[in-house]
Amino acid sequence: MKKLFCMISAIFMAVSLTACGSKNNEESDSGFEPHLDTNTSCSITVAGSYDNFEALEAEFDRFNEVYPNVRLSYVKLDDYNNTISMALQGNDPPNIFFSNAGMKGNTKYDQMFALAEDLSDPELSLNLDCIRSGLINHDKDDQVVMIPVFSRTYGMLVNNDLFKKEGLSVPSTWTELLTVCEAFNSKGYTSPMMGYSLKSSGCFMNTVAYPAFAATLASNPEALELANALDPAAGEYMRPALNTVEQLIRNGCIDLNACDEIEDNYTQVILRFFEGDVPMMICTADTVSGTKKRESQSEAFINAPFEYSFSPIPLTDDGGYFIDSPSIEFSVNKNCDNPDMTNEFMRFLITKEELNNMASMKRLMTPTTDLSFDSVYAPFGQIPSDRIISPEMLGITDPLTVQMRVAAFKVGKGELSIDEAAAMYGSYE
C-alpha cells in the first residue's frame, strides 16, 4: 500500500509539474495578457508606404492567436506623404498609420498629427520602456504621437572571415582603421573600404561624414543653431567631417573608381559585398536589411559563405558613433473605429519580443534596448552611451542633413575643396 501510495503521489506530482511548466511556457511565449474580450469581432487597418509588409502581417497572425476574430490588414497608400492626411479624413480612415520624425514641424502634416493619439497616456499601458530612450520623441505638449517600430544608423558591413584569413583585427579606432587599410592594400586589396558613390543620395561619403558632423553639433549648441538656420557660418563646423572623407580617399582606403561601379546603394552594394573580397562596405542599416534575402541571390556567397556583421565606422581614436534614429514609426488615429482594440494591438506590438520579431524578419535594426538578438547588429550594442547620438532628440533637421550630404559628396568626388564646400553651406539643394 505504501509503495502504491508513493507511485500515485509521484505520478500526480509529475503531472502537476508538467501542467505548471506548460502554463508557464505559454505565458512566457506570448508575453501578453489580453485586456479585452478575446471573442471581440472587429477590423483594424494599418496604412503605410511599404509595397508589402510581411513582418507586420506575421504580427497580425500572432495577435490572432489571442484575438481570433479581429481582422487586421495592411494597405499601401500611393504617394503616401501627400495622401495620408486625406486618408485620415476620408470615409474609411486607417486605425494606425506610418509617421516619421521628418514630418514634425512641417505644416503639411499638421492635420495628420492633430489626429494622432498620445501614446504616452498611462491608461493605454504601452511599454515604452522597452524602446531606446533616444528614439522616443516628445512634442511641445510632452505627448508621444509616434512610436518607432524600426530604427536606422550608419556604419560598415564587415567581412569577419576575411579579417581572420589575413590575420587582422576589425578596427575600433581611427588610427587602427588607417593601419588596417594599409595592411589590406599591401596584401593586394585595392579598395579595403567600398560603398555607393554615383549620386549624393545614399553615397558612402555622407555615411562617413554625417556621424562626424552630428557629433560636432552635439557638443556645440551654438553650432547646431547656426546649422539648422542654414547660416553659412555653420560650414566651418563641417570641416572635421569633410577632412575624414578626404583622408580615407587620399590614404587609399577607398578606390573611388571601384565604388563608382556600384550602381545603387541597396541591392548592388550587398551583392558587391557578397563577392567576398571587400573587407568593409560602407552603408546604412537600411541597406543591411536586405542582406539576409540576398544571400541566396549571390552565387559567390552561396559558393563561399562568410560571417559578417555591421559595425560603427571608427571615426576617432575613441571609436565610432552610434547615430540612433527611428526609421518607420506608428501613430494611432484617435478618431478611428474600434479604438480600444486598436490600442490593444499596439500594446501587443510595443514589446521587446514582438518588435524584435519584426526586426528579425525584415533584418532591420530593432528600436528596443536589446541589440544582441541579431548578431549582425550586435556591435552597436557595445557602443558606450556617451557615443550614442540621437539626431531627432538633439534637434537636427532635414535641411541641415542635405547640406552635409551634398558637401561630402562634392568633396569626395573632388568637385569642391573643403574650403569651398564649407563656404557654400546653406546653398546646397
C-alpha positions as CSV (number, residue, x, y, z in Angstrom):
1,M,0.0,0.0,0.0
2,K,2.8,2.3,0.9
3,K,4.5,1.6,-2.5
4,L,1.2,2.1,-4.3
5,F,0.6,5.4,-2.5
6,C,4.2,6.6,-3.3
7,M,3.7,5.7,-7.0
8,I,0.4,7.6,-7.2
9,S,1.9,10.6,-5.4
10,A,4.9,10.6,-7.8
11,I,2.6,10.4,-10.9
12,F,0.4,13.2,-9.5
13,M,3.4,15.4,-8.8
14,A,4.9,14.8,-12.3
15,V,1.6,15.6,-14.0
16,S,1.2,18.7,-11.8
17,L,4.7,19.9,-12.7
18,T,4.2,19.2,-16.4
19,A,1.0,21.2,-16.3
20,C,2.6,24.1,-14.5
21,G,5.5,24.0,-16.9
22,S,3.2,24.1,-19.8
23,K,1.3,27.0,-18.4
24,N,4.5,29.0,-17.6
25,N,5.9,28.3,-21.1
26,E,2.6,29.5,-22.7
27,E,2.7,32.7,-20.7
28,S,6.4,33.2,-21.5
29,D,5.9,32.6,-25.2
30,S,3.1,35.1,-25.5
31,G,4.4,37.6,-23.0
32,F,1.0,39.3,-23.4
33,E,-2.2,39.2,-21.3
34,P,-5.3,40.3,-23.1
35,H,-7.3,43.2,-21.5
36,L,-10.4,42.8,-23.7
37,D,-12.9,40.1,-24.5
38,T,-11.0,37.7,-26.7
39,N,-14.1,36.9,-28.7
40,T,-14.4,40.5,-29.9
41,S,-15.0,40.9,-33.6
42,C,-13.8,44.0,-35.5
43,S,-11.4,45.3,-38.2
44,I,-8.2,47.2,-37.9
45,T,-6.2,48.7,-40.8
46,V,-2.6,49.9,-40.9
47,A,-1.7,52.3,-43.7
48,G,1.8,52.8,-44.9
49,S,4.2,53.4,-47.7
50,Y,5.8,49.9,-48.0
51,D,4.8,47.9,-51.0
52,N,4.3,44.9,-48.7
53,F,4.9,44.3,-45.0
54,E,5.3,40.6,-44.3
55,A,6.8,41.2,-40.9
56,L,3.8,43.2,-39.7
57,E,1.4,40.6,-41.2
58,A,3.2,37.9,-39.2
59,E,2.4,40.0,-36.1
60,F,-1.2,40.1,-37.2
61,D,-1.2,36.3,-37.2
62,R,0.4,36.2,-33.7
63,F,-2.2,38.7,-32.4
64,N,-5.0,36.5,-33.9
65,E,-3.8,33.6,-31.7
66,V,-5.2,35.7,-28.8
67,Y,-8.0,37.6,-30.6
68,P,-9.0,35.2,-33.5
69,N,-12.0,37.4,-34.6
70,V,-10.1,40.6,-35.1
71,R,-9.4,41.2,-38.8
72,L,-6.2,43.1,-39.3
73,S,-4.9,44.3,-42.7
74,Y,-2.1,46.4,-44.1
75,V,-2.7,48.8,-47.1
76,K,-0.2,50.7,-49.1
77,L,-1.2,54.3,-49.9
78,D,0.2,55.6,-53.2
79,D,2.1,58.8,-52.8
80,Y,1.9,58.3,-49.1
81,N,3.3,61.6,-47.9
82,N,0.7,63.5,-50.0
83,T,-2.3,61.3,-49.3
84,I,-2.1,60.2,-45.7
85,S,-3.8,63.4,-44.3
86,M,-6.7,63.0,-46.8
87,A,-7.0,59.3,-46.0
88,L,-7.3,60.1,-42.3
89,Q,-10.2,62.4,-43.0
90,G,-11.9,60.1,-45.5
91,N,-14.8,57.7,-45.2
92,D,-12.6,54.7,-44.3
93,P,-9.7,56.1,-42.3
94,P,-6.9,53.7,-41.1
95,N,-6.6,52.9,-37.4
96,I,-2.8,53.0,-37.5
97,F,-0.5,54.9,-39.9
98,F,3.2,55.4,-40.7
99,S,4.8,58.5,-39.4
100,N,8.4,59.8,-39.0
101,A,10.4,62.5,-37.3
102,G,11.0,64.3,-40.5
103,M,7.2,65.1,-40.7
104,K,7.3,67.0,-37.4
105,G,7.4,70.8,-37.8
106,N,6.2,70.6,-41.4
107,T,2.8,72.3,-41.7
108,K,1.9,69.9,-44.4
109,Y,1.4,67.3,-41.7
110,D,-0.2,69.4,-39.0
111,Q,-3.6,67.9,-39.7
112,M,-2.2,64.4,-39.6
113,F,-0.6,64.9,-36.2
114,A,-3.7,66.6,-34.9
115,L,-5.5,63.3,-35.4
116,A,-2.7,61.3,-33.7
117,E,-3.3,59.8,-30.2
118,D,-1.0,60.5,-27.3
119,L,0.6,57.1,-26.9
120,S,2.3,58.0,-23.6
121,D,-1.1,58.1,-21.9
122,P,-0.8,55.7,-18.9
123,E,-4.2,54.3,-19.5
124,L,-3.0,52.7,-22.7
125,S,-0.4,50.7,-20.8
126,L,2.1,50.7,-23.7
127,N,5.6,49.5,-22.6
128,L,7.6,52.5,-23.9
129,D,10.5,51.5,-21.6
130,C,11.3,48.6,-24.0
131,I,12.4,51.2,-26.6
132,R,15.7,53.0,-26.5
133,S,15.0,56.4,-24.9
134,G,16.7,58.4,-27.6
135,L,14.1,57.2,-30.1
136,I,11.1,58.4,-28.2
137,N,10.1,61.8,-29.4
138,H,8.0,64.0,-27.1
139,D,6.3,67.0,-28.7
140,K,5.9,70.5,-27.2
141,D,3.0,69.3,-25.1
142,D,5.1,66.3,-23.9
143,Q,3.0,63.9,-25.8
144,V,4.3,60.9,-27.8
145,V,2.3,60.8,-31.0
146,M,4.5,58.2,-32.8
147,I,6.4,55.2,-31.7
148,P,9.3,53.6,-33.7
149,V,8.9,50.0,-34.9
150,F,12.3,50.1,-36.7
151,S,15.4,52.2,-36.3
152,R,18.4,53.0,-38.5
153,T,22.0,54.0,-38.3
154,Y,25.2,54.4,-40.2
155,G,28.2,52.0,-40.4
156,M,30.0,49.4,-42.4
157,L,29.4,45.8,-43.2
158,V,32.5,43.8,-42.1
159,N,33.7,40.6,-43.7
160,N,34.8,39.0,-40.4
161,D,36.2,35.9,-42.2
162,L,38.4,38.0,-44.4
163,F,39.9,39.7,-41.4
164,K,40.6,36.3,-39.8
165,K,42.1,35.0,-43.1
166,E,44.5,37.9,-43.3
167,G,45.4,37.8,-39.6
168,L,43.9,41.3,-39.0
169,S,41.6,42.7,-36.3
170,V,38.5,44.7,-37.0
171,P,39.5,48.3,-36.3
172,S,37.9,50.1,-33.3
173,T,39.8,53.5,-33.6
174,W,40.6,55.9,-36.4
175,T,44.3,55.0,-36.2
176,E,43.6,51.3,-36.4
177,L,41.3,51.9,-39.4
178,L,44.1,53.6,-41.4
179,T,46.6,51.0,-40.3
180,V,44.3,48.0,-41.3
181,C,43.5,49.6,-44.7
182,E,47.2,50.0,-45.3
183,A,47.7,46.3,-44.4
184,F,44.9,45.2,-46.8
185,N,46.5,47.4,-49.5
186,S,49.8,45.6,-49.0
187,K,48.0,42.3,-49.4
188,G,46.6,43.3,-52.8
189,Y,43.2,44.7,-51.8
190,T,42.9,47.8,-53.9
191,S,39.9,49.2,-52.0
192,P,39.7,47.9,-48.4
193,M,36.6,50.1,-47.9
194,M,33.9,50.5,-50.5
195,G,30.4,52.0,-50.9
196,Y,28.0,53.5,-53.3
197,S,29.2,56.8,-54.8
198,L,27.4,57.6,-58.0
199,K,25.0,60.2,-56.6
200,S,24.8,62.2,-53.4
201,S,21.7,60.4,-52.2
202,G,22.9,57.3,-50.3
203,C,26.6,57.9,-51.1
204,F,29.3,56.5,-48.8
205,M,30.7,60.0,-48.3
206,N,27.6,61.0,-46.3
207,T,27.6,57.8,-44.4
208,V,31.1,58.7,-43.2
209,A,30.6,62.4,-42.8
210,Y,27.2,62.7,-41.2
211,P,28.0,60.9,-37.9
212,A,31.1,63.0,-37.5
213,F,29.1,66.2,-38.2
214,A,26.4,65.2,-35.8
215,A,29.0,64.6,-33.1
216,T,30.4,68.1,-33.6
217,L,26.9,69.6,-33.4
218,A,26.0,67.5,-30.3
219,S,28.9,69.1,-28.4
220,N,28.2,72.7,-29.6
221,P,24.6,74.1,-29.2
222,E,25.6,77.3,-30.9
223,A,26.9,75.4,-34.0
224,L,23.6,73.4,-34.1
225,E,21.6,76.6,-34.1
226,L,23.6,78.0,-36.9
227,A,23.5,74.8,-38.9
228,N,19.7,74.4,-38.6
229,A,19.3,78.1,-39.7
230,L,21.4,77.2,-42.7
231,D,23.8,80.0,-41.8
232,P,26.9,79.9,-44.0
233,A,29.0,80.3,-40.8
234,A,28.0,76.7,-39.9
235,G,30.1,75.5,-42.8
236,E,33.2,75.8,-40.6
237,Y,31.8,73.0,-38.4
238,M,31.7,70.6,-41.3
239,R,35.5,70.7,-41.7
240,P,36.3,67.7,-39.4
241,A,33.7,65.5,-41.2
242,L,34.9,66.6,-44.7
243,N,38.5,66.0,-43.7
244,T,37.6,62.5,-42.7
245,V,36.1,61.7,-46.1
246,E,39.0,63.2,-48.0
247,Q,41.6,61.4,-45.9
248,L,40.1,58.0,-46.4
249,I,40.2,58.5,-50.2
250,R,43.7,60.1,-50.1
251,N,45.1,57.3,-48.0
252,G,44.0,54.6,-50.4
253,C,41.3,53.2,-48.0
254,I,38.7,53.7,-50.8
255,D,39.1,53.4,-54.5
256,L,36.6,55.9,-55.9
257,N,36.6,54.3,-59.4
258,A,35.7,50.9,-58.0
259,C,32.9,52.4,-55.9
260,D,31.5,54.1,-59.0
261,E,30.9,50.7,-60.5
262,I,28.3,50.0,-57.8
263,E,25.0,51.1,-59.4
264,D,22.7,51.5,-56.4
265,N,23.1,51.8,-52.6
266,Y,21.0,48.8,-51.8
267,T,21.0,45.6,-53.9
268,Q,24.2,46.3,-55.8
269,V,26.1,47.3,-52.6
270,I,25.0,44.0,-51.0
271,L,25.9,41.8,-54.0
272,R,29.2,43.5,-54.3
273,F,30.0,42.9,-50.7
274,F,29.0,39.2,-51.1
275,E,31.7,38.8,-53.7
276,G,33.8,38.2,-50.7
277,D,36.8,40.4,-51.5
278,V,35.6,43.6,-49.7
279,P,36.8,43.9,-46.1
280,M,34.5,46.8,-45.2
281,M,31.4,48.0,-47.1
282,I,30.2,51.5,-46.0
283,C,26.4,51.7,-45.9
284,T,23.3,52.3,-43.7
285,A,21.3,49.8,-41.7
286,D,18.5,50.2,-44.3
287,T,20.9,48.5,-46.8
288,V,21.8,45.8,-44.2
289,S,18.2,44.9,-44.0
290,G,18.4,43.3,-47.5
291,T,21.4,41.1,-46.8
292,K,19.5,38.0,-45.5
293,K,17.3,37.8,-48.5
294,R,20.2,38.3,-51.0
295,E,22.5,35.7,-49.5
296,S,20.6,33.2,-51.8
297,Q,20.8,35.5,-54.8
298,S,24.6,35.8,-54.7
299,E,26.3,32.9,-56.4
300,A,29.6,34.0,-54.9
301,F,28.2,33.9,-51.4
302,I,26.4,30.5,-52.0
303,N,29.8,29.0,-53.1
304,A,31.8,30.7,-50.4
305,P,29.7,31.9,-47.5
306,F,31.3,34.0,-44.8
307,E,30.5,35.5,-41.4
308,Y,29.7,39.3,-41.5
309,S,28.5,42.0,-39.1
310,F,27.6,45.6,-39.1
311,S,29.8,47.9,-37.1
312,P,30.2,51.7,-36.5
313,I,32.9,53.3,-38.6
314,P,35.7,54.2,-36.1
315,L,36.0,57.9,-36.9
316,T,38.1,58.9,-33.9
317,D,40.7,57.4,-31.7
318,D,37.9,56.9,-29.1
319,G,35.9,54.8,-31.6
320,G,32.8,55.2,-33.7
321,Y,29.4,56.8,-33.1
322,F,26.0,55.1,-32.9
323,I,23.7,57.5,-34.7
324,D,20.4,56.3,-33.3
325,S,17.5,57.3,-35.4
326,P,13.9,56.0,-35.8
327,S,13.0,54.6,-39.2
328,I,9.4,53.7,-39.5
329,E,7.1,54.9,-36.7
330,F,3.5,54.1,-36.0
331,S,0.8,56.6,-35.0
332,V,-2.8,55.9,-33.9
333,N,-5.8,57.7,-35.3
334,K,-7.6,58.9,-32.2
335,N,-10.9,59.1,-34.2
336,C,-10.7,55.6,-35.7
337,D,-13.3,52.9,-35.4
338,N,-12.6,50.3,-32.7
339,P,-10.1,52.4,-30.7
340,D,-9.9,50.0,-27.8
341,M,-8.9,47.1,-29.9
342,T,-6.5,49.3,-31.9
343,N,-4.7,50.2,-28.7
344,E,-4.8,46.6,-27.6
345,F,-2.9,45.7,-30.8
346,M,-0.4,48.5,-30.1
347,R,0.1,47.2,-26.6
348,F,0.7,43.8,-28.0
349,L,3.2,45.1,-30.6
350,I,5.2,47.5,-28.5
351,T,7.1,44.9,-26.5
352,K,10.7,43.8,-26.8
353,E,9.6,40.3,-28.1
354,E,7.3,41.5,-30.9
355,L,9.4,44.4,-32.1
356,N,12.5,42.1,-32.2
357,N,10.4,39.6,-34.1
358,M,9.5,42.2,-36.7
359,A,13.1,43.5,-37.0
360,S,14.4,39.9,-37.3
361,M,12.0,39.1,-40.2
362,K,13.0,42.2,-42.1
363,R,16.6,42.3,-40.8
364,L,16.1,46.0,-39.8
365,M,17.6,47.4,-36.6
366,T,15.2,46.9,-33.7
367,P,14.2,50.0,-31.7
368,T,14.3,48.0,-28.5
369,T,17.0,48.1,-25.8
370,D,18.1,44.6,-26.9
371,L,20.5,44.8,-29.9
372,S,22.2,41.4,-29.2
373,F,19.4,39.3,-30.6
374,D,20.7,39.7,-34.1
375,S,24.5,39.1,-34.3
376,V,24.8,41.3,-37.3
377,Y,23.8,44.4,-35.3
378,A,25.4,43.3,-32.0
379,P,28.5,45.6,-32.3
380,F,26.2,48.6,-31.9
381,G,25.1,47.2,-28.6
382,Q,28.6,47.6,-27.3
383,I,28.9,51.4,-28.0
384,P,29.3,53.4,-24.8
385,S,26.4,55.7,-24.0
386,D,28.5,58.9,-24.5
387,R,29.0,58.0,-28.1
388,I,25.3,57.4,-28.9
389,I,23.7,60.4,-30.7
390,S,20.0,60.7,-31.3
391,P,19.6,63.4,-34.0
392,E,15.9,63.8,-33.5
393,M,16.3,64.4,-29.8
394,L,19.2,66.7,-30.5
395,G,17.1,68.8,-32.9
396,I,18.9,68.1,-36.2
397,T,16.6,69.0,-39.1
398,D,16.3,67.6,-42.6
399,P,17.5,70.7,-44.4
400,L,20.7,70.5,-42.3
401,T,21.3,66.9,-43.4
402,V,21.0,67.9,-47.1
403,Q,23.9,70.4,-46.6
404,M,26.2,67.7,-45.2
405,R,25.2,65.1,-47.7
406,V,25.8,67.3,-50.8
407,A,29.0,68.9,-49.4
408,A,30.5,65.5,-48.5
409,F,29.7,64.1,-52.0
410,K,31.3,67.0,-53.8
411,V,34.4,67.0,-51.7
412,G,34.7,63.2,-52.1
413,K,34.4,63.5,-55.8
414,G,36.9,66.3,-56.0
415,E,34.4,68.7,-57.3
416,L,35.0,71.1,-54.4
417,S,37.8,71.7,-51.9
418,I,37.0,71.6,-48.3
419,D,37.3,75.4,-48.1
420,E,34.9,75.9,-51.0
421,A,32.4,73.3,-49.6
422,A,32.4,75.0,-46.1
423,A,31.8,78.4,-47.6
424,M,28.8,77.2,-49.6
425,Y,26.9,75.9,-46.5
426,G,23.3,76.8,-46.7
427,S,23.2,76.9,-50.5
428,Y,23.0,73.1,-51.3
429,E,19.8,71.7,-52.6
